[in-house]
Amino acid sequence: MMDGRRRSNNFRGPYDLTEETPVYVISVAAQLSGLHPQTLRQYDRLGLVSPDRTAGRGRRYSARDIELLRQVQQLSQDEGINLAGIKRIIELENQVAALQARVAEMEAALDGAAAAMRQREAAVHASYRRDLVPYQEVQQTSALVVWRPKKAKD
């Protein structure tokens, strides 16, 4: 799949639709996006927007696909970017999103490892014997201290 989206067919129920659920046939998707159906077919061939397919090979577009079609149209018409440039932009945006997700996963793993380390450290500290004290070497000097008791006054 060229547009880098993860598709999931794990629906919780027959009426539980998400923005990833492919429900729109090409004519409805064209109408919702303001594009001609032939343009949608061309975008699919170029890999700009890759809708899901039915068993009979018919295209089914999701709400996310419709939004992506609108974005492609905006970049092409308003910004003057050619389709190869748009494809590269979409690839880079998907790559950034994947990397951000990976960073979030790694941060969560790091937080978990740090918490486990703190727990192990606390367990080690709790296991210390309390009757032992740290030994500190006394520095020896050659000074002589003389103590004389005070004389009691009668």
Summary of the structure (lengths in Angstrom):
residues: 154
radius of gyration: 35.2
end to end distance: 107.7
largest distance: 122.9
contacts: 314
relative contact order: 0.10
helix: 50%
strand: 4%
